[in-house]
């Protein structure tokens, strides 16, 4: 079973891997950024690749 999908079972000490969850979220953020029209417009002017994406929180 994938560590990111392992359920928490009370009393066993088993917890899902945070590394798997973080990696999955990073892929989702990168995919969302690549589909964003503003990002596409910038990439048309400055060719490149979306490598790292950081989610900014509103304060």
N, CA, C and O atoms as a printed pandas DataFrame, in Angstrom:
     atom_number atom_name residue_name chain_id  residue_number  x_coord  y_coord  z_coord
0              1         N          UNK        A               1    0.856   -1.191    0.000
1              2        CA          UNK        A               1    0.000    0.000    0.000
2              3         C          UNK        A               1    0.889    1.237    0.000
3              4         O          UNK        A               1    1.908    1.264    0.690
4              5         N          UNK        A               2    0.525    2.238   -0.747
5              6        CA          UNK        A               2    1.261    3.496   -0.834
6              7         C          UNK        A               2    1.249    4.188    0.518
7              8         O          UNK        A               2    0.191    4.308    1.135
8              9         N          UNK        A               3    2.410    4.649    0.994
9             10        CA          UNK        A               3    2.507    5.296    2.299
10            11         C          UNK        A               3    1.634    6.536    2.396
11            12         O          UNK        A               3    1.130    6.851    3.474
12            13         N          UNK        A               4    1.447    7.245    1.283
13            14        CA          UNK        A               4    0.627    8.455    1.294
14            15         C          UNK        A               4   -0.845    8.114    1.479
15            16         O          UNK        A               4   -1.632    8.973    1.876
16            17         N          UNK        A               5   -1.226    6.871    1.196
17            18        CA          UNK        A               5   -2.617    6.475    1.303
18            19         C          UNK        A               5   -2.883    5.594    2.520
19            20         O          UNK        A               5   -4.010    5.139    2.716
20            21         N          UNK        A               6   -1.853    5.346    3.345
21            22        CA          UNK        A               6   -2.021    4.516    4.521
22            23         C          UNK        A               6   -2.870    5.248    5.547
23            24         O          UNK        A               6   -2.516    6.351    5.962
24            25         N          UNK        A               7   -3.979    4.658    5.963
25            26        CA          UNK        A               7   -4.849    5.332    6.931
26            27         C          UNK        A               7   -4.251    5.306    8.334
27            28         O          UNK        A               7   -3.452    4.429    8.663
28            29         N          UNK        A               8   -4.638    6.256    9.136
29            30        CA          UNK        A               8   -4.250    6.290   10.542
30            31         C          UNK        A               8   -5.130    5.313   11.290
31            32         O          UNK        A               8   -6.356    5.378   11.210
32            33         N          UNK        A               9   -4.511    4.422   12.007
33            34        CA          UNK        A               9   -5.254    3.448   12.802
34            35         C          UNK        A               9   -4.952    3.736   14.272
35            36         O          UNK        A               9   -3.836    3.494   14.733
36            37         N          UNK        A              10   -5.954    4.258   15.023
37            38        CA          UNK        A              10   -5.726    4.591   16.431
38            39         C          UNK        A              10   -5.186    3.392   17.208
39            40         O          UNK        A              10   -5.629    2.258   17.024
40            41         N          UNK        A              11   -4.221    3.673   18.079
41            42        CA          UNK        A              11   -3.667    2.637   18.938
42            43         C          UNK        A              11   -2.525    1.860   18.319
43            44         O          UNK        A              11   -1.874    1.084   19.018
44            45         N          UNK        A              12   -2.254    2.036   17.033
45            46        CA          UNK        A              12   -1.177    1.281   16.397
46            47         C          UNK        A              12    0.081    2.113   16.223
47            48         O          UNK        A              12    1.163    1.570   16.004
48            49         N          UNK        A              13   -0.057    3.424   16.320
49            50        CA          UNK        A              13    1.079    4.299   16.090
50            51         C          UNK        A              13    1.367    4.507   14.616
51            52         O          UNK        A              13    2.289    5.243   14.264
52            53         N          UNK        A              14    0.585    3.863   13.742
53            54        CA          UNK        A              14    0.795    3.999   12.295
54            55         C          UNK        A              14    0.204    5.314   11.817
55            56         O          UNK        A              14   -0.968    5.602   12.060
56            57         N          UNK        A              15    0.997    6.086   11.156
57            58        CA          UNK        A              15    0.539    7.358   10.604
58            59         C          UNK        A              15    0.980    7.435    9.148
59            60         O          UNK        A              15    2.006    6.864    8.782
60            61         N          UNK        A              16    0.216    8.135    8.316
61            62        CA          UNK        A              16    0.628    8.267    6.916
62            63         C          UNK        A              16    1.928    9.052    6.793
63            64         O          UNK        A              16    2.226    9.913    7.620
64            65         N          UNK        A              17    2.676    8.753    5.782
65            66        CA          UNK        A              17    3.937    9.442    5.530
66            67         C          UNK        A              17    3.670   10.875    5.106
67            68         O          UNK        A              17    2.912   11.114    4.166
68            69         N          UNK        A              18    4.284   11.829    5.790
69            70        CA          UNK        A              18    4.114   13.228    5.391
70            71         C          UNK        A              18    4.923   13.529    4.137
71            72         O          UNK        A              18    4.590   14.454    3.398
72            73         N          UNK        A              19    5.980   12.763    3.886
73            74        CA          UNK        A              19    6.780   12.983    2.678
74            75         C          UNK        A              19    5.956   12.671    1.437
75            76         O          UNK        A              19    6.033   13.399    0.448
76            77         N          UNK        A              20    5.173   11.605    1.476
77            78        CA          UNK        A              20    4.333   11.248    0.334
78            79         C          UNK        A              20    3.254   12.279    0.090
79            80         O          UNK        A              20    2.948   12.610   -1.055
80            81         N          UNK        A              21    2.675   12.789    1.174
81            82        CA          UNK        A              21    1.635   13.811    1.062
82            83         C          UNK        A              21    2.231   15.100    0.512
83            84         O          UNK        A              21    1.633   15.736   -0.356
84            85         N          UNK        A              22    3.405   15.492    1.006
85            86        CA          UNK        A              22    4.061   16.717    0.537
86            87         C          UNK        A              22    4.436   16.605   -0.935
87            88         O          UNK        A              22    4.274   17.564   -1.690
88            89         N          UNK        A              23    4.932   15.455   -1.343
89            90        CA          UNK        A              23    5.304   15.261   -2.750
90            91         C          UNK        A              23    4.074   15.328   -3.646
91            92         O          UNK        A              23    4.117   15.910   -4.730
92            93         N          UNK        A              24    2.990   14.738   -3.195
93            94        CA          UNK        A              24    1.754   14.764   -3.968
94            95         C          UNK        A              24    1.225   16.190   -4.101
95            96         O          UNK        A              24    0.758   16.586   -5.169
96            97         N          UNK        A              25    1.300   16.956   -3.016
97            98        CA          UNK        A              25    0.830   18.346   -3.044
98            99         C          UNK        A              25    1.705   19.183   -3.974
99           100         O          UNK        A              25    1.200   20.046   -4.692
100          101         N          UNK        A              26    3.017   18.932   -3.964
101          102        CA          UNK        A              26    3.930   19.675   -4.833
102          103         C          UNK        A              26    3.608   19.412   -6.298
103          104         O          UNK        A              26    3.638   20.335   -7.112
104          105         N          UNK        A              27    3.303   18.174   -6.639
105          106        CA          UNK        A              27    2.954   17.833   -8.017
106          107         C          UNK        A              27    1.649   18.519   -8.404
107          108         O          UNK        A              27    1.521   19.055   -9.505
108          109         N          UNK        A              28    0.671   18.498   -7.479
109          110        CA          UNK        A              28   -0.608   19.161   -7.756
110          111         C          UNK        A              28   -0.423   20.658   -7.960
111          112         O          UNK        A              28   -1.022   21.234   -8.868
112          113         N          UNK        A              29    0.404   21.300   -7.124
113          114        CA          UNK        A              29    0.660   22.740   -7.265
114          115         C          UNK        A              29    1.367   23.049   -8.574
115          116         O          UNK        A              29    1.036   24.025   -9.247
116          117         N          UNK        A              30    2.341   22.219   -8.937
117          118        CA          UNK        A              30    3.081   22.427  -10.187
118          119         C          UNK        A              30    2.137   22.281  -11.382
119          120         O          UNK        A              30    2.208   23.065  -12.328
120          121         N          UNK        A              31    1.259   21.286  -11.341
121          122        CA          UNK        A              31    0.300   21.101  -12.437
122          123         C          UNK        A              31   -0.659   22.281  -12.529
123          124         O          UNK        A              31   -0.972   22.746  -13.624
124          125         N          UNK        A              32   -1.127   22.767  -11.376
125          126        CA          UNK        A              32   -2.044   23.915  -11.369
126          127         C          UNK        A              32   -1.349   25.157  -11.910
127          128         O          UNK        A              32   -1.951   25.927  -12.659
128          129         N          UNK        A              33   -0.091   25.358  -11.541
129          130        CA          UNK        A              33    0.655   26.523  -12.022
130          131         C          UNK        A              33    0.868   26.437  -13.530
131          132         O          UNK        A              33    0.757   27.440  -14.234
132          133         N          UNK        A              34    1.169   25.252  -14.018
133          134        CA          UNK        A              34    1.414   25.078  -15.452
134          135         C          UNK        A              34    0.155   25.340  -16.274
135          136         O          UNK        A              34    0.252   25.737  -17.435
136          137         N          UNK        A              35   -1.020   25.126  -15.693
137          138        CA          UNK        A              35   -2.286   25.348  -16.400
138          139         C          UNK        A              35   -2.794   26.781  -16.250
139          140         O          UNK        A              35   -3.733   27.176  -16.939
140          141         N          UNK        A              36   -2.191   27.554  -15.366
141          142        CA          UNK        A              36   -2.631   28.920  -15.105
142          143         C          UNK        A              36   -2.331   29.806  -16.321
143          144         O          UNK        A              36   -1.206   29.803  -16.820
144          145         N          UNK        A              37   -3.330   30.567  -16.805
145          146        CA          UNK        A              37   -3.123   31.414  -17.991
146          147         C          UNK        A              37   -2.005   32.450  -17.810
147          148         O          UNK        A              37   -1.291   32.751  -18.766
148          149         N          UNK        A              38   -1.847   32.989  -16.620
149          150        CA          UNK        A              38   -0.782   33.979  -16.391
150          151         C          UNK        A              38    0.594   33.321  -16.513
151          152         O          UNK        A              38    1.518   33.899  -17.084
152          153         N          UNK        A              39    0.718   32.131  -15.981
153          154        CA          UNK        A              39    1.991   31.403  -16.083
154          155         C          UNK        A              39    2.268   31.063  -17.543
155          156         O          UNK        A              39    3.405   31.179  -18.001
156          157         N          UNK        A              40    1.247   30.649  -18.271
157          158        CA          UNK        A              40    1.418   30.336  -19.686
158          159         C          UNK        A              40    1.886   31.556  -20.477
159          160         O          UNK        A              40    2.740   31.443  -21.356
160          161         N          UNK        A              41    1.321   32.723  -20.160
161          162        CA          UNK        A              41    1.715   33.958  -20.850
162          163         C          UNK        A              41    3.181   34.289  -20.577
163          164         O          UNK        A              41    3.906   34.693  -21.486
164          165         N          UNK        A              42    3.616   34.122  -19.344
165          166        CA          UNK        A              42    5.018   34.394  -18.995
166          167         C          UNK        A              42    5.938   33.407  -19.705
167          168         O          UNK        A              42    6.999   33.784  -20.201
168          169         N          UNK        A              43    5.519   32.122  -19.749
169          170        CA          UNK        A              43    6.356   31.113  -20.401
170          171         C          UNK        A              43    6.442   31.306  -21.905
171          172         O          UNK        A              43    7.393   30.836  -22.531
172          173         N          UNK        A              44    5.461   31.994  -22.504
173          174        CA          UNK        A              44    5.549   32.307  -23.930
174          175         C          UNK        A              44    6.633   33.351  -24.173
175          176         O          UNK        A              44    7.298   33.328  -25.209
176          177         N          UNK        A              45    6.815   34.266  -23.223
177          178        CA          UNK        A              45    7.828   35.316  -23.352
178          179         C          UNK        A              45    9.193   34.810  -22.904
179          180         O          UNK        A              45   10.200   35.027  -23.578
180          181         N          UNK        A              46    9.214   34.137  -21.765
181          182        CA          UNK        A              46   10.450   33.596  -21.189
182          183         C          UNK        A              46   10.331   32.076  -21.149
183          184         O          UNK        A              46    9.856   31.522  -20.158
184          185         N          UNK        A              47   10.755   31.398  -22.206
185          186        CA          UNK        A              47   10.626   29.936  -22.213
186          187         C          UNK        A              47   11.341   29.312  -21.025
187          188         O          UNK        A              47   12.444   29.715  -20.656
188          189         N          UNK        A              48   10.708   28.352  -20.455
189          190        CA          UNK        A              48   11.287   27.659  -19.304
190          191         C          UNK        A              48   10.393   26.523  -18.879
191          192         O          UNK        A              48    9.510   26.082  -19.615
192          193         N          UNK        A              49   10.641   26.068  -17.686
193          194        CA          UNK        A              49    9.926   24.929  -17.144
194          195         C          UNK        A              49    9.517   25.260  -15.717
195          196         O          UNK        A              49   10.285   25.873  -14.977
196          197         N          UNK        A              50    8.327   24.863  -15.331
197          198        CA          UNK        A              50    7.879   25.062  -13.963
198          199         C          UNK        A              50    8.491   23.945  -13.137
199          200         O          UNK        A              50    8.138   22.777  -13.304
200          201         N          UNK        A              51    9.411   24.301  -12.245
201          202        CA          UNK        A              51   10.091   23.290  -11.429
202          203         C          UNK        A              51    9.613   23.303   -9.991
203          204         O          UNK        A              51    9.204   22.272   -9.457
204          205         N          UNK        A              52    9.662   24.455   -9.370
205          206        CA          UNK        A              52    9.294   24.539   -7.964
206          207         C          UNK        A              52    8.163   25.531   -7.782
207          208         O          UNK        A              52    8.197   26.636   -8.325
208          209         N          UNK        A              53    7.177   25.138   -7.027
209          210        CA          UNK        A              53    6.030   25.989   -6.782
210          211         C          UNK        A              53    5.797   26.066   -5.286
211          212         O          UNK        A              53    5.794   25.046   -4.596
212          213         N          UNK        A              54    5.600   27.277   -4.788
213          214        CA          UNK        A              54    5.305   27.478   -3.375
214          215         C          UNK        A              54    3.946   28.108   -3.248
215          216         O          UNK        A              54    3.648   29.111   -3.898
216          217         N          UNK        A              55    3.115   27.514   -2.403
217          218        CA          UNK        A              55    1.778   28.051   -2.178
218          219         C          UNK        A              55    1.869   29.196   -1.177
219          220         O          UNK        A              55    2.389   29.022   -0.074
220          221         N          UNK        A              56    1.373   30.348   -1.554
221          222        CA          UNK        A              56    1.360   31.512   -0.668
222          223         C          UNK        A              56   -0.003   31.599    0.002
223          224         O          UNK        A              56   -1.042   31.437   -0.638
224          225         N          UNK        A              57    0.023   31.854    1.287
225          226        CA          UNK        A              57   -1.229   31.963    2.036
226          227         C          UNK        A              57   -1.583   33.424    2.231
227          228         O          UNK        A              57   -0.717   34.257    2.497
228          229         N          UNK        A              58   -2.878   33.726    2.093
229          230        CA          UNK        A              58   -3.349   35.087    2.344
230          231         C          UNK        A              58   -3.277   35.361    3.835
231          232         O          UNK        A              58   -3.602   34.501    4.654
232          233         N          UNK        A              59   -2.843   36.579    4.182
233          234        CA          UNK        A              59   -2.799   36.907    5.612
234          235         C          UNK        A              59   -3.753   37.992    5.953
235          236         O          UNK        A              59   -3.845   38.391    7.114
